[in-house]
């Protein structure tokens, strides 16, 4: 059964975990993304990765707070099959029109919902980051 974009978007909410490719940082492989904010024109996501060394290098080189990395352990009650890390220093914005097009082309898959504890840690990391723009931080204050 095919779901319309309107129906999908209506039930989509913060903490939704989606799987798609954005060619993030030059990497064309699909990643998991956590929906942080569902605006009317822009959707804001946090990128998930299993590559701890990449995130640690990013944070260390820029002398950032380590609280800007969120760790989600691979446990039965967590939505990821591998240990997963979220770099809270670089949220990704996607215009509504692009997101809709990606969905209609079958490029977005729904995975699960993230728990409150990890979501709160991501928001805390965003607020602590020196790299996240003030206008984005204001969404969570």
PyMOL commands that set and color helices and strands:
alter all, ss='L'
color gray80, all
select helices_A, chain A and resi 5-11+52-61+66-68+96-104+116-128+134-140
alter helices_A, ss='H'
color red, helices_A
select strands_A, chain A and resi 16-20+31-38+42-49+69-72+84-87+92-95+109-113
alter strands_A, ss='S'
color yellow, strands_A
deselect
rebuild
show_as cartoon
